[in-house]
Amino acid sequence: MTGNADIVAVPVRHYGRWVGAAVVIALLVVLVYGFSQGNIDYGTTWQYFTADTIVSGMWNTLLISLLAQALGVGLGVVAAVMRTSKNPVTSAVAWFYIWFFRGTPVLVQLLVWYNLSLVFPTIGLPGIASWDTNSLMTPFLAALLGLGINEGAYMAEIVRAGIGSVDHGQTEAAHALGLSPTKTMRRIVLPQAMRVIIPPTGNEFINMLKTSSLAYAVQFDELLLSAVGIYSSNLMVIELLFTVSLWYLVLTSVFSVGQYYLERRFSRGTSRATRSRGLLGQVAANLRLGRTR
């Protein structure tokens, strides 16, 4: 071989990619063909997409999802702080809460709240005030408590992971500056932990939008129950289920976009220059940022 000979680069042929692509396309064609030939009236699916009953159910789904997620976030923050506390009682209580509500199905929890009157006919303070549990525990309240308290157990682990991601030196530096433990958590630790907390929280809310469909079991008039009420009379079961699926796709897509911009908002300030300053300097900067908000 001479030194002047040209080197010819032969690209690697990935035959497996072509075979895999062909198999996937074939499966998609079969799937689309099967649904196109099935006994499905797609006109009915679109007809009910904007029906008043379905739209009302969609708004109820959105409402219960937002409120349950807000309740879950609040409980999650409290449980996470309790879980990381050096107090063995509060830490044990938080651990039990997380263990119990993560370990039991959310549908079972919903049914327990809805049928709470079987255990406690009345709720209140003895000798002061009491209420009939059957009247108090409406489908809305049962759905809110069931979804929100269950979500709080998952959010507690997410928040705890976020708190754990913040360098412990930040806490020590904050204490050196004279901040109390409560103010350190609120002004120093939690703002930095948000970068870790926000992405899985967005995923949890998107999951909440879909999990809220379980509220139909306690007769809360959300999206799925609205569709069930319609197809129970016209027997267009698959068509109405497709309508519901389209609405869930719309809702999750919209909030996925919002999640993206929220993550980008909280990812600011992570440059190498920001990380390179000393712990005391970074804590002082966080305090100044907190005062300007």
C-alpha positions in Angstrom: 0.0 0.0 0.0 1.4 3.4 -1.0 1.2 6.4 1.4 -0.6 8.4 -1.3 -3.6 6.0 -1.5 -6.9 7.6 -0.7 -8.8 6.2 2.2 -12.4 5.4 1.3 -14.8 5.6 4.2 -17.6 3.1 3.9 -20.6 4.0 6.0 -21.9 1.3 8.3 -25.2 -0.1 7.0 -27.8 -0.4 9.7 -30.1 -3.0 8.3 -31.8 -3.6 11.6 -33.1 0.0 11.6 -34.8 -0.5 8.2 -36.3 -3.8 9.4 -37.6 -2.3 12.6 -39.1 0.7 10.8 -40.8 -1.6 8.3 -42.3 -3.7 11.1 -43.5 -0.6 13.0 -45.1 0.9 9.8 -46.8 -2.4 9.1 -48.3 -2.6 12.5 -49.5 1.0 12.3 -51.2 0.3 8.9 -52.9 -2.8 10.4 -54.1 -0.8 13.4 -55.4 2.1 11.4 -57.1 -0.2 8.9 -58.7 -2.2 11.7 -60.2 0.9 13.3 -61.3 2.3 10.0 -63.2 -0.9 9.1 -64.6 -1.4 12.6 -68.2 -0.5 13.5 -67.4 2.9 14.9 -69.3 6.1 14.1 -66.6 8.7 14.3 -69.1 11.4 13.4 -70.7 10.8 16.8 -67.3 11.2 18.5 -66.9 14.7 17.1 -70.6 15.5 17.5 -70.4 15.1 21.3 -66.9 16.6 21.6 -68.5 20.0 22.2 -71.7 18.8 23.7 -72.7 20.8 26.8 -72.7 17.8 29.1 -69.2 16.8 28.0 -67.8 20.3 28.2 -69.3 20.7 31.7 -67.6 17.4 32.7 -64.3 18.7 31.3 -64.5 21.8 33.4 -65.3 19.7 36.5 -62.3 17.5 35.7 -60.1 20.5 35.4 -61.4 22.0 38.6 -61.0 18.8 40.7 -57.5 18.2 39.3 -56.3 21.7 40.1 -57.8 21.7 43.6 -56.6 18.1 44.4 -53.1 19.0 43.1 -52.9 22.1 45.2 -54.0 20.1 48.3 -51.4 17.5 47.4 -48.6 20.0 47.0 -49.5 21.6 50.3 -49.6 18.3 52.2 -46.5 17.1 50.4 -44.4 20.1 51.5 -45.6 19.8 55.1 -45.0 16.0 55.1 -41.5 16.4 53.5 -40.5 19.0 56.1 -41.8 16.7 58.9 -40.0 13.7 57.3 -36.7 15.5 57.4 -37.2 16.8 60.9 -35.0 15.6 63.7 -38.1 15.2 65.9 -38.8 11.4 65.9 -42.5 11.8 66.4 -43.2 14.2 63.5 -40.8 12.2 61.3 -42.6 8.9 62.1 -46.0 10.4 61.5 -44.9 11.7 58.1 -43.4 8.3 57.3 -46.6 6.5 58.2 -48.7 9.0 56.1 -46.5 8.4 53.0 -46.3 4.7 53.5 -50.1 4.2 53.9 -51.4 6.4 51.2 -48.8 5.3 48.6 -49.4 1.7 49.5 -53.2 1.6 49.0 -55.1 2.2 45.7 -56.5 5.6 45.1 -59.8 4.1 44.0 -60.2 2.3 47.4 -59.4 5.6 49.2 -62.1 7.4 47.2 -64.7 4.8 48.1 -63.7 4.9 51.7 -64.2 8.7 51.8 -67.5 8.4 50.0 -68.8 5.8 52.4 -67.4 7.4 55.5 -70.8 7.7 57.0 -70.9 4.0 57.5 -68.2 4.4 60.1 -68.9 7.9 61.4 -72.6 8.8 61.1 -71.8 12.3 62.4 -68.6 14.4 62.3 -67.9 17.3 64.7 -66.8 18.3 68.1 -68.6 16.5 71.0 -70.9 18.8 72.8 -70.2 21.8 70.5 -71.3 21.0 66.9 -71.9 18.0 64.7 -72.8 17.4 61.1 -74.4 14.5 59.3 -71.5 12.8 57.5 -73.7 11.6 54.6 -74.7 15.1 53.8 -71.3 16.6 54.4 -69.3 14.0 52.3 -70.6 15.1 48.9 -69.1 13.5 45.7 -67.0 16.6 45.2 -65.5 16.5 48.7 -64.9 12.8 48.6 -63.1 13.2 45.2 -61.1 16.1 46.5 -60.0 14.4 49.7 -59.3 11.0 48.0 -57.2 12.5 45.1 -55.6 15.3 47.1 -54.5 13.3 50.2 -53.2 10.5 48.0 -51.3 13.0 45.8 -49.8 14.5 49.0 -48.0 11.3 49.8 -46.3 11.3 46.3 -45.5 15.0 46.5 -43.9 14.5 49.9 -41.2 12.2 48.3 -40.7 14.6 45.5 -40.2 17.6 47.8 -38.0 15.6 50.1 -35.8 14.7 47.1 -35.7 18.4 46.1 -34.7 19.4 49.7 -32.0 16.7 49.7 -30.6 18.0 46.4 -29.6 21.3 48.0 -26.1 21.4 49.4 -26.2 21.1 53.2 -23.6 23.8 53.3 -26.3 26.2 52.2 -28.1 25.5 55.5 -25.0 25.9 57.5 -24.1 29.1 55.8 -27.7 30.5 56.4 -27.4 29.6 60.0 -24.0 31.4 60.1 -25.8 34.5 58.8 -28.3 34.3 61.7 -31.3 32.8 59.9 -33.8 30.7 61.8 -34.4 27.1 60.6 -37.9 28.1 59.3 -36.6 31.1 57.4 -33.7 29.0 56.1 -36.1 26.5 54.7 -38.4 29.1 53.2 -35.8 31.5 51.8 -32.8 29.4 51.0 -33.6 25.7 50.7 -37.0 25.5 49.0 -36.3 28.1 46.3 -33.3 26.2 45.2 -35.1 22.8 45.5 -37.8 24.0 43.1 -35.5 23.2 40.2 -35.7 19.5 41.2 -39.3 19.7 42.4 -41.0 21.3 39.4 -40.4 18.7 36.6 -41.9 15.7 38.5 -44.7 18.0 39.9 -45.7 18.8 36.3 -45.8 15.1 35.6 -47.8 14.5 38.7 -50.4 17.1 37.6 -50.7 15.6 34.2 -51.2 12.2 35.8 -53.8 13.8 38.1 -55.8 14.9 35.1 -56.1 11.3 34.1 -56.5 9.9 37.6 -59.4 12.2 38.2 -61.5 9.9 36.0 -61.6 7.5 39.0 -63.9 10.0 40.6 -66.8 8.7 38.5 -66.9 5.8 41.1 -68.1 8.3 43.7 -70.5 9.9 41.3 -68.6 13.1 40.9 -69.8 14.6 37.6 -66.4 14.7 35.8 -65.6 14.0 32.2 -65.9 10.2 32.2 -69.1 10.1 34.2 -70.6 12.6 31.7 -69.8 10.3 28.9 -71.1 7.3 30.8 -74.4 9.1 31.3 -74.7 9.7 27.6 -73.7 6.3 26.2 -75.9 4.6 28.8 -78.9 5.9 26.9 -77.6 5.9 23.2 -75.3 2.9 23.5 -72.5 4.6 21.6 -69.9 3.4 24.1 -66.7 3.4 22.0 -67.6 6.7 20.3 -68.1 8.5 23.7 -65.0 6.9 25.1 -63.1 8.3 22.1 -64.6 11.7 22.8 -63.3 11.5 26.4 -59.9 10.4 25.2 -59.6 13.4 22.9 -60.4 15.8 25.7 -57.8 14.2 27.9 -55.3 14.5 25.1 -56.1 18.2 24.7 -55.8 18.9 28.5 -52.5 17.0 28.9 -51.0 18.6 25.8 -51.9 22.1 27.0 -50.4 21.6 30.4 -47.3 19.8 29.0 -46.5 23.1 27.2 -47.0 25.0 30.4 -44.8 22.6 32.2 -42.0 23.2 29.7 -42.0 27.0 30.2 -42.3 26.6 34.0 -39.2 24.3 34.0 -37.3 26.8 31.9 -38.3 29.6 34.3 -36.9 27.7 37.3 -33.8 26.6 35.5 -32.5 30.1 35.3 -29.5 31.0 37.4 -27.7 27.6 37.0 -24.7 28.9 35.2 -21.2 27.9 36.2 -20.5 31.4 37.4 -23.4 31.3 39.8 -22.3 27.9 41.2 -18.7 29.0 41.6 -19.4 31.7 44.2 -19.0 30.8 47.8 -21.7 29.4 50.0 -22.1 32.6 52.0 -22.2 34.7 48.8 -24.8 32.5 47.2 -27.0 32.5 50.3 -26.8 36.3 50.5 -27.7 36.5 46.8 -30.7 34.3 47.5 -31.8 36.5 50.3 -31.6 39.6 48.1 -33.6 37.9 45.4 -36.2 36.9 48.0 -36.6 40.5 49.1 -37.2 41.8 45.5 -39.9 39.3 44.8 
